[in-house]
Each structure stands twice: as structure tokens, then as C-alpha cells.
Amino acid sequence: MTYTWKVTGMKVEDQTNEFGQTLPNAVIQTYWEKHGVDAAGNEGMFAGATPFTAAHVPVEDFTSFDQLTENQVLGWIQAVVVGDYENHVNAQIQKQIDDQAISEPPLPWAAPEPDAA
């Protein structure tokens, strides 16, 4: 399985950290997707939301919103989506892929549906 991630949105607000410093437009919520593609090219996706706070971030370690990169924000998210949570995300992606192989044919004894011609 090959996985790719992307950030689809963020919410920000001015936050005051534990040192009394105001951090403008601190990221407080992220929205993201993790996509999986298996060896046969079948795809599944999980959409998630992960909250954050800048309460413990010193001003010298704070990156302003307009300077953030997607890789940096994905690093924050991926540091949270670990262990059982990551297993759950991956299982949901796999379930979507597995469900694509399931079909629901008409019952063999049912009369065929008339053509809508």
C-alpha cells in the first residue's frame, strides 16, 4: 500500500502562550486526508481533523501562518496519527478498497428489469 497525505484546511486564532506572548494566527485546527493505493491501483481515503494549541510554544519557535509549509503541518499531524489511531485510519482506507470488490447482482430468480427505451 502506498500512502499520500494532504492538508485540506486550517483554522487559526491569536493565542497567548504560557509566557504571556501573543502568537498571531496560531493554528488551532487542521483538516487532512490520507489516501492509500494498493498494488492493483485500488484507492481509499480517510479524512481527519486534528486540533492544536500554541500555548506551550515560545515565540522564538513559532512559525507565522504565512510562513508555514504543508510538510511542516503534515509533520505535526503525523506526529499525532500514530499507534492505534494510525492503525484505525489505515484500516478504514483498506475497508474502502475491499468494499470496491463487492458487487450486488440482481437475484437470479428475479424478472429482468424492462429497458427504459
KEMARLO-35451 format. One record per residue: residue number from 1; chain; x, y, z negated of N, C-alpha, C, O in turn. Coordinates in Angstrom, 1 decimal, padded with zeros to 4 digits, always signed. Example, Ala and Ser with C-alpha at 12.3 -4.5 7.8 and 13.67 -1.06 7.14 Angstrom:
! KEMARLO-35451
+-----+------+--------+--------+--------+--------+--------+--------+--------+--------+--------+--------+--------+--------+
: pos : unit :   n_px :   n_py :   n_pz :  ca_px :  ca_py :  ca_pz :   c_px :   c_py :   c_pz :   o_px :   o_py :   o_pz :
+-----+------+--------+--------+--------+--------+--------+--------+--------+--------+--------+--------+--------+--------+
:   1 :    A : +013.2 : -005.7 : -007.8 : +012.3 : -004.5 : -007.8 : +013.2 : -003.3 : -007.8 : +014.2 : -003.3 : -008.5 :
:   2 :    A : +012.8 : -002.2 : -007.1 : +013.7 : -001.1 : -007.1 : +012.9 : +000.0 : -007.9 : +013.4 : +001.1 : -008.0 :
+-----+------+--------+--------+--------+--------+--------+--------+--------+--------+--------+--------+--------+--------+
//
This chain:
! KEMARLO-35451
+-----+------+--------+--------+--------+--------+--------+--------+--------+--------+--------+--------+--------+--------+
: pos : unit :   n_px :   n_py :   n_pz :  ca_px :  ca_py :  ca_pz :   c_px :   c_py :   c_pz :   o_px :   o_py :   o_pz :
+-----+------+--------+--------+--------+--------+--------+--------+--------+--------+--------+--------+--------+--------+
:   1 :    A : +000.9 : -001.2 : +000.0 : +000.0 : +000.0 : +000.0 : +000.9 : +001.2 : +000.0 : +001.9 : +001.3 : -000.8 :
:   2 :    A : +000.6 : +002.2 : +000.9 : +001.3 : +003.4 : +000.9 : +000.3 : +004.5 : +000.4 : -000.8 : +004.6 : +000.8 :
:   3 :    A : +000.8 : +005.3 : -000.6 : +000.0 : +006.3 : -001.2 : +000.5 : +007.7 : -000.8 : +001.7 : +007.9 : -000.7 :
:   4 :    A : -000.4 : +008.6 : -000.7 : -000.1 : +010.1 : -000.5 : -001.0 : +010.9 : -001.4 : -002.1 : +010.5 : -001.7 :
:   5 :    A : -000.5 : +012.0 : -001.9 : -001.2 : +012.9 : -002.8 : -001.4 : +014.2 : -002.2 : -000.5 : +014.6 : -001.4 :
:   6 :    A : -002.4 : +014.9 : -002.6 : -002.5 : +016.3 : -002.2 : -003.3 : +017.1 : -003.2 : -004.3 : +016.5 : -003.8 :
:   7 :    A : -003.0 : +018.3 : -003.4 : -003.7 : +019.2 : -004.3 : -004.8 : +019.9 : -003.5 : -004.5 : +020.4 : -002.4 :
:   8 :    A : -006.1 : +019.8 : -004.0 : -007.2 : +020.4 : -003.2 : -007.7 : +021.7 : -003.8 : -008.5 : +022.4 : -003.2 :
:   9 :    A : -007.3 : +022.0 : -005.0 : -007.8 : +023.2 : -005.7 : -007.2 : +023.4 : -007.0 : -006.7 : +022.5 : -007.7 :
:  10 :    A : -007.2 : +024.7 : -007.5 : -006.7 : +025.0 : -008.8 : -007.6 : +026.1 : -009.4 : -008.1 : +027.0 : -008.6 :
:  11 :    A : -007.7 : +026.2 : -010.7 : -008.3 : +027.3 : -011.4 : -007.2 : +027.9 : -012.3 : -006.4 : +027.2 : -012.8 :
:  12 :    A : -007.3 : +029.3 : -012.4 : -006.3 : +030.0 : -013.2 : -007.0 : +031.0 : -014.1 : -008.1 : +031.4 : -013.9 :
:  13 :    A : -006.2 : +031.3 : -015.2 : -006.6 : +032.4 : -016.1 : -005.4 : +032.9 : -016.8 : -004.4 : +032.2 : -016.9 :
:  14 :    A : -005.5 : +034.2 : -017.3 : -004.4 : +034.7 : -018.1 : -004.4 : +034.0 : -019.4 : -005.5 : +033.9 : -020.1 :
:  15 :    A : -003.3 : +033.4 : -019.8 : -003.2 : +032.8 : -021.1 : -002.1 : +033.4 : -022.0 : -001.1 : +033.8 : -021.5 :
:  16 :    A : -002.3 : +033.4 : -023.3 : -001.3 : +033.8 : -024.2 : -000.7 : +032.6 : -024.8 : -001.3 : +031.7 : -025.4 :
:  17 :    A : +000.7 : +032.5 : -024.7 : +001.3 : +031.3 : -025.2 : +001.6 : +031.4 : -026.7 : +001.2 : +032.4 : -027.3 :
:  18 :    A : +002.1 : +030.4 : -027.3 : +002.3 : +030.3 : -028.7 : +003.3 : +031.4 : -029.2 : +003.4 : +031.6 : -030.4 :
:  19 :    A : +004.0 : +032.0 : -028.3 : +005.0 : +033.0 : -028.7 : +004.4 : +034.4 : -028.5 : +005.1 : +035.4 : -028.7 :
:  20 :    A : +003.1 : +034.5 : -028.2 : +002.4 : +035.8 : -028.1 : +002.6 : +036.4 : -026.7 : +002.3 : +037.6 : -026.6 :
:  21 :    A : +003.2 : +035.7 : -025.8 : +003.4 : +036.3 : -024.5 : +002.3 : +036.0 : -023.5 : +001.8 : +034.8 : -023.5 :
:  22 :    A : +001.9 : +036.9 : -022.7 : +000.8 : +036.7 : -021.8 : +001.4 : +036.2 : -020.5 : +002.3 : +036.7 : -019.9 :
:  23 :    A : +000.8 : +035.1 : -020.0 : +001.2 : +034.4 : -018.8 : +000.0 : +034.6 : -017.8 : -001.0 : +033.9 : -017.9 :
:  24 :    A : +000.2 : +035.5 : -016.8 : -000.9 : +035.8 : -015.9 : -001.1 : +034.7 : -014.9 : -000.2 : +034.0 : -014.4 :
:  25 :    A : -002.4 : +034.4 : -014.6 : -002.8 : +033.4 : -013.7 : -002.2 : +032.0 : -013.9 : -001.7 : +031.4 : -013.0 :
:  26 :    A : -002.2 : +031.6 : -015.2 : -001.7 : +030.3 : -015.5 : -002.7 : +029.2 : -015.1 : -003.9 : +029.4 : -015.2 :
:  27 :    A : -002.2 : +028.2 : -014.5 : -003.1 : +027.1 : -014.0 : -003.7 : +026.4 : -015.2 : -003.0 : +025.9 : -016.1 :
:  28 :    A : -005.0 : +026.3 : -015.2 : -005.7 : +025.6 : -016.3 : -006.5 : +024.4 : -015.8 : -006.9 : +023.6 : -016.6 :
:  29 :    A : -006.6 : +024.2 : -014.4 : -007.4 : +023.1 : -013.9 : -006.8 : +022.8 : -012.5 : -006.6 : +023.7 : -011.7 :
:  30 :    A : -006.6 : +021.5 : -012.2 : -006.2 : +021.1 : -010.9 : -007.2 : +020.1 : -010.3 : -007.8 : +019.4 : -011.1 :
:  31 :    A : -007.3 : +020.1 : -009.0 : -008.2 : +019.1 : -008.3 : -007.3 : +018.5 : -007.3 : -006.5 : +019.2 : -006.6 :
:  32 :    A : -007.3 : +017.2 : -007.2 : -006.4 : +016.5 : -006.3 : -007.0 : +015.2 : -005.7 : -008.1 : +014.8 : -006.1 :
:  33 :    A : -006.3 : +014.7 : -004.7 : -006.7 : +013.4 : -004.1 : -005.5 : +012.5 : -004.0 : -004.4 : +013.0 : -003.7 :
:  34 :    A : -005.7 : +011.3 : -004.2 : -004.7 : +010.2 : -003.9 : -005.3 : +009.3 : -002.8 : -006.3 : +008.7 : -003.0 :
:  35 :    A : -004.6 : +009.2 : -001.7 : -005.0 : +008.4 : -000.6 : -004.1 : +007.1 : -000.5 : -002.9 : +007.2 : -000.8 :
:  36 :    A : -004.7 : +006.0 : -000.2 : -004.0 : +004.8 : +000.0 : -004.3 : +004.2 : +001.3 : -005.4 : +004.2 : +001.8 :
:  37 :    A : -003.3 : +003.6 : +002.0 : -003.4 : +003.0 : +003.2 : -002.7 : +001.6 : +003.1 : -001.5 : +001.5 : +002.8 :
:  38 :    A : -003.5 : +000.5 : +003.4 : -002.8 : -000.8 : +003.3 : -002.1 : -001.1 : +004.6 : -002.1 : -000.4 : +005.6 :
:  39 :    A : -001.5 : -002.3 : +004.7 : -000.7 : -002.7 : +005.9 : -001.5 : -002.8 : +007.1 : -001.0 : -002.7 : +008.2 :
:  40 :    A : -002.8 : -003.0 : +007.0 : -003.7 : -003.2 : +008.2 : -004.3 : -001.8 : +008.6 : -005.0 : -001.7 : +009.6 :
:  41 :    A : -003.9 : -000.7 : +007.9 : -004.4 : +000.6 : +008.3 : -005.7 : +001.0 : +007.6 : -006.3 : +002.0 : +007.9 :
:  42 :    A : -006.2 : +000.2 : +006.7 : -007.5 : +000.5 : +006.0 : -007.2 : +001.5 : +004.9 : -006.1 : +001.5 : +004.3 :
:  43 :    A : -008.1 : +002.5 : +004.7 : -007.8 : +003.6 : +003.8 : -008.9 : +003.7 : +002.7 : -010.0 : +003.3 : +002.9 :
:  44 :    A : -008.4 : +004.2 : +001.6 : -009.2 : +004.5 : +000.5 : -008.7 : +005.8 : -000.2 : -007.6 : +006.2 : +000.1 :
:  45 :    A : -009.6 : +006.4 : -001.0 : -009.2 : +007.7 : -001.6 : -009.9 : +007.9 : -003.0 : -011.0 : +007.4 : -003.2 :
:  46 :    A : -009.1 : +008.5 : -003.9 : -009.6 : +008.8 : -005.2 : -009.5 : +010.3 : -005.4 : -008.4 : +010.9 : -005.1 :
:  47 :    A : -010.5 : +011.0 : -005.8 : -010.5 : +012.4 : -006.1 : -010.5 : +012.6 : -007.6 : -011.3 : +012.0 : -008.3 :
:  48 :    A : -009.5 : +013.4 : -008.1 : -009.4 : +013.6 : -009.6 : -009.3 : +015.1 : -009.9 : -009.1 : +015.9 : -009.1 :
:  49 :    A : -009.4 : +015.3 : -011.2 : -009.3 : +016.7 : -011.8 : -008.5 : +016.5 : -013.0 : -008.8 : +015.7 : -013.9 :
:  50 :    A : -007.5 : +017.4 : -013.2 : -006.6 : +017.3 : -014.4 : -006.4 : +018.7 : -014.9 : -006.0 : +019.6 : -014.2 :
:  51 :    A : -006.8 : +018.9 : -016.2 : -006.6 : +020.2 : -016.9 : -005.2 : +020.4 : -017.4 : -004.5 : +019.4 : -017.6 :
:  52 :    A : -004.8 : +021.7 : -017.5 : -003.5 : +022.0 : -018.0 : -003.7 : +023.3 : -018.9 : -004.7 : +024.0 : -018.9 :
:  53 :    A : -002.7 : +023.5 : -019.7 : -002.6 : +024.7 : -020.5 : -001.2 : +025.2 : -020.5 : -000.2 : +024.5 : -020.4 :
:  54 :    A : -001.0 : +026.5 : -020.6 : +000.3 : +027.1 : -020.7 : +000.6 : +027.6 : -022.1 : +001.6 : +028.3 : -022.3 :
:  55 :    A : -000.1 : +027.1 : -023.1 : +000.0 : +027.5 : -024.5 : +001.4 : +027.3 : -025.0 : +001.9 : +028.0 : -025.9 :
:  56 :    A : +002.1 : +026.3 : -024.5 : +003.4 : +025.9 : -025.1 : +004.6 : +026.2 : -024.1 : +005.7 : +025.8 : -024.2 :
:  57 :    A : +004.3 : +027.0 : -023.0 : +005.3 : +027.3 : -022.0 : +005.9 : +028.7 : -022.3 : +005.2 : +029.7 : -022.4 :
:  58 :    A : +007.2 : +028.7 : -022.6 : +007.9 : +030.0 : -022.8 : +007.8 : +030.8 : -021.5 : +007.9 : +030.2 : -020.4 :
:  59 :    A : +007.8 : +032.1 : -021.6 : +007.7 : +033.0 : -020.4 : +008.9 : +032.7 : -019.4 : +008.7 : +032.8 : -018.2 :
:  60 :    A : +010.0 : +032.4 : -020.0 : +011.2 : +032.1 : -019.1 : +011.0 : +030.8 : -018.3 : +011.7 : +030.6 : -017.3 :
:  61 :    A : +010.2 : +029.9 : -018.7 : +009.9 : +028.7 : -018.0 : +008.6 : +028.7 : -017.1 : +008.3 : +027.8 : -016.4 :
:  62 :    A : +007.9 : +029.8 : -017.2 : +006.7 : +030.0 : -016.5 : +006.9 : +030.3 : -015.0 : +007.7 : +031.2 : -014.7 :
:  63 :    A : +006.2 : +029.7 : -014.1 : +006.2 : +030.0 : -012.7 : +004.9 : +030.7 : -012.4 : +003.8 : +030.1 : -012.6 :
:  64 :    A : +005.0 : +031.8 : -011.8 : +003.8 : +032.6 : -011.4 : +003.0 : +031.8 : -010.3 : +003.6 : +031.1 : -009.5 :
:  65 :    A : +001.7 : +032.0 : -010.3 : +000.9 : +031.2 : -009.4 : +001.3 : +031.4 : -008.0 : +001.4 : +030.4 : -007.3 :
:  66 :    A : +001.7 : +032.6 : -007.6 : +002.1 : +032.8 : -006.2 : +003.4 : +032.2 : -005.8 : +003.8 : +032.2 : -004.6 :
:  67 :    A : +004.1 : +031.7 : -006.8 : +005.4 : +031.0 : -006.6 : +005.4 : +029.5 : -006.7 : +006.4 : +028.8 : -006.4 :
:  68 :    A : +004.2 : +029.0 : -007.0 : +004.1 : +027.5 : -007.2 : +004.1 : +026.8 : -005.8 : +003.7 : +027.4 : -004.8 :
:  69 :    A : +004.7 : +025.6 : -005.8 : +004.7 : +024.8 : -004.6 : +003.7 : +023.6 : -004.9 : +003.5 : +023.2 : -006.1 :
:  70 :    A : +003.2 : +023.0 : -003.8 : +002.4 : +021.8 : -004.0 : +003.2 : +020.7 : -004.7 : +002.6 : +020.0 : -005.6 :
:  71 :    A : +004.4 : +020.5 : -004.4 : +005.2 : +019.4 : -005.0 : +005.4 : +019.7 : -006.5 : +005.3 : +018.7 : -007.3 :
:  72 :    A : +005.5 : +020.9 : -006.9 : +005.6 : +021.2 : -008.3 : +004.3 : +020.8 : -009.1 : +004.3 : +020.2 : -010.1 :
:  73 :    A : +003.2 : +021.2 : -008.5 : +001.9 : +021.0 : -009.1 : +001.6 : +019.4 : -009.1 : +001.1 : +018.9 : -010.1 :
:  74 :    A : +002.0 : +018.8 : -008.0 : +001.8 : +017.3 : -007.9 : +002.7 : +016.6 : -009.0 : +002.3 : +015.6 : -009.6 :
:  75 :    A : +003.8 : +017.2 : -009.3 : +004.7 : +016.6 : -010.4 : +004.0 : +016.7 : -011.7 : +004.1 : +015.8 : -012.5 :
:  76 :    A : +003.3 : +017.8 : -012.0 : +002.5 : +017.9 : -013.2 : +001.4 : +016.9 : -013.3 : +001.3 : +016.2 : -014.3 :
:  77 :    A : +000.7 : +016.8 : -012.2 : -000.4 : +015.8 : -012.1 : +000.1 : +014.4 : -012.2 : -000.4 : +013.6 : -013.0 :
:  78 :    A : +001.1 : +014.0 : -011.5 : +001.6 : +012.7 : -011.5 : +002.2 : +012.3 : -012.9 : +002.3 : +011.1 : -013.2 :
:  79 :    A : +002.7 : +013.3 : -013.6 : +003.2 : +013.0 : -015.0 : +002.0 : +012.6 : -015.9 : +002.3 : +012.0 : -017.0 :
:  80 :    A : +000.8 : +013.0 : -015.6 : -000.4 : +012.6 : -016.4 : -001.0 : +011.4 : -015.9 : -001.6 : +010.6 : -016.7 :
:  81 :    A : -001.0 : +011.1 : -014.6 : -001.7 : +010.0 : -014.0 : -000.7 : +008.8 : -014.0 : -000.1 : +008.5 : -013.0 :
:  82 :    A : -000.6 : +008.2 : -015.2 : +000.3 : +007.1 : -015.4 : -000.4 : +006.0 : -016.2 : -001.5 : +006.1 : -016.6 :
:  83 :    A : +000.3 : +004.8 : -016.2 : -000.2 : +003.7 : -017.0 : -001.6 : +003.3 : -016.6 : -001.9 : +003.0 : -015.4 :
:  84 :    A : -002.5 : +003.1 : -017.6 : -003.8 : +002.6 : -017.3 : -004.6 : +003.6 : -016.4 : -005.4 : +003.1 : -015.6 :
:  85 :    A : -004.4 : +004.9 : -016.5 : -005.1 : +005.8 : -015.7 : -004.7 : +005.6 : -014.2 : -005.5 : +005.6 : -013.3 :
:  86 :    A : -003.4 : +005.5 : -014.0 : -002.9 : +005.2 : -012.6 : -003.4 : +003.9 : -012.1 : -003.8 : +003.8 : -010.9 :
:  87 :    A : -003.5 : +002.9 : -012.9 : -004.0 : +001.6 : -012.5 : -005.5 : +001.7 : -012.1 : -005.9 : +001.1 : -011.2 :
:  88 :    A : -006.2 : +002.5 : -012.9 : -007.6 : +002.7 : -012.5 : -007.8 : +003.4 : -011.2 : -008.6 : +003.0 : -010.4 :
:  89 :    A : -007.0 : +004.5 : -011.0 : -007.0 : +005.2 : -009.7 : -006.7 : +004.3 : -008.5 : -007.4 : +004.2 : -007.6 :
:  90 :    A : -005.6 : +003.5 : -008.7 : -005.2 : +002.6 : -007.6 : -006.3 : +001.5 : -007.4 : -006.5 : +001.1 : -006.2 :
:  91 :    A : -006.9 : +001.0 : -008.5 : -008.0 : +000.0 : -008.3 : -009.2 : +000.6 : -007.6 : -009.8 : -000.1 : -006.8 :
:  92 :    A : -009.5 : +001.8 : -007.8 : -010.6 : +002.4 : -007.1 : -010.3 : +002.6 : -005.6 : -011.2 : +002.4 : -004.8 :
:  93 :    A : -009.1 : +002.9 : -005.3 : -008.7 : +003.0 : -003.9 : -008.8 : +001.7 : -003.3 : -009.3 : +001.5 : -002.1 :
:  94 :    A : -008.3 : +000.6 : -003.9 : -008.3 : -000.7 : -003.4 : -009.8 : -001.2 : -003.2 : -010.1 : -001.9 : -002.3 :
:  95 :    A : -010.7 : -000.8 : -004.2 : -012.1 : -001.2 : -004.1 : -012.7 : -000.6 : -002.8 : -013.4 : -001.3 : -002.1 :
:  96 :    A : -012.4 : +000.6 : -002.5 : -012.9 : +001.3 : -001.3 : -012.4 : +000.5 : -000.1 : -013.2 : +000.3 : +000.9 :
:  97 :    A : -011.2 : +000.1 : -000.1 : -010.6 : -000.6 : +001.1 : -011.3 : -002.0 : +001.2 : -011.7 : -002.4 : +002.3 :
:  98 :    A : -011.4 : -002.7 : +000.0 : -012.1 : -004.0 : +000.0 : -013.5 : -003.9 : +000.5 : -014.0 : -004.8 : +001.2 :
:  99 :    A : -014.2 : -002.9 : +000.1 : -015.6 : -002.7 : +000.5 : -015.8 : -002.5 : +002.0 : -016.9 : -002.8 : +002.5 :
: 100 :    A : -014.8 : -002.1 : +002.7 : -014.9 : -001.9 : +004.1 : -015.0 : -003.2 : +004.9 : -015.5 : -003.3 : +006.0 :
: 101 :    A : -014.6 : -004.3 : +004.2 : -014.6 : -005.6 : +004.9 : -016.0 : -006.3 : +004.6 : -016.2 : -007.4 : +005.2 :
: 102 :    A : -016.8 : -005.7 : +003.8 : -018.1 : -006.3 : +003.5 : -019.1 : -005.8 : +004.5 : -019.2 : -004.6 : +004.8 :
: 103 :    A : -019.9 : -006.7 : +005.1 : -021.0 : -006.3 : +006.0 : -022.3 : -006.8 : +005.5 : -022.4 : -007.7 : +004.6 :
: 104 :    A : -023.4 : -006.3 : +006.0 : -024.7 : -006.7 : +005.6 : -025.5 : -007.0 : +006.8 : -026.3 : -006.1 : +007.3 :
: 105 :    A : -025.4 : -008.2 : +007.4 : -026.1 : -008.5 : +008.6 : -027.6 : -008.7 : +008.4 : -028.0 : -008.9 : +007.2 :
: 106 :    A : -028.4 : -008.7 : +009.4 : -029.8 : -009.0 : +009.2 : -030.0 : -010.4 : +008.8 : -029.2 : -011.3 : +009.2 :
: 107 :    A : -031.1 : -010.7 : +008.1 : -031.3 : -012.0 : +007.7 : -031.6 : -012.9 : +008.9 : -032.3 : -012.5 : +009.9 :
: 108 :    A : -031.1 : -014.1 : +009.0 : -031.2 : -014.9 : +010.2 : -032.6 : -015.3 : +010.5 : -032.9 : -015.6 : +011.7 :
: 109 :    A : -033.5 : -015.3 : +009.6 : -034.9 : -015.6 : +009.9 : -035.8 : -014.4 : +010.1 : -037.0 : -014.6 : +010.5 :
: 110 :    A : -035.2 : -013.2 : +010.0 : -036.0 : -012.0 : +010.2 : -036.1 : -011.8 : +011.7 : -035.2 : -012.0 : +012.5 :
: 111 :    A : -037.3 : -011.2 : +012.1 : -037.5 : -010.9 : +013.5 : -036.6 : -009.8 : +013.9 : -036.4 : -008.8 : +013.1 :
: 112 :    A : -036.0 : -009.8 : +015.1 : -035.1 : -008.7 : +015.5 : -035.9 : -007.4 : +015.6 : -037.1 : -007.4 : +015.9 :
: 113 :    A : -035.3 : -006.4 : +015.3 : -035.9 : -005.0 : +015.3 : -036.1 : -004.6 : +016.8 : -035.2 : -004.9 : +017.6 :
: 114 :    A : -037.3 : -004.1 : +017.1 : -037.5 : -003.7 : +018.5 : -036.6 : -002.5 : +018.9 : -036.3 : -001.7 : +018.1 :
: 115 :    A : -036.2 : -002.5 : +020.2 : -035.4 : -001.4 : +020.7 : -036.2 : -000.1 : +020.6 : -037.4 : -000.1 : +021.0 :
: 116 :    A : -035.6 : +000.9 : +020.3 : -036.3 : +002.2 : +020.3 : -036.1 : +002.9 : +021.6 : -035.5 : +004.0 : +021.7 :
: 117 :    A : -036.5 : +002.3 : +022.7 : -036.3 : +002.9 : +024.0 : -037.5 : +003.6 : +024.5 : -037.5 : +004.2 : +025.6 :
+-----+------+--------+--------+--------+--------+--------+--------+--------+--------+--------+--------+--------+--------+
//
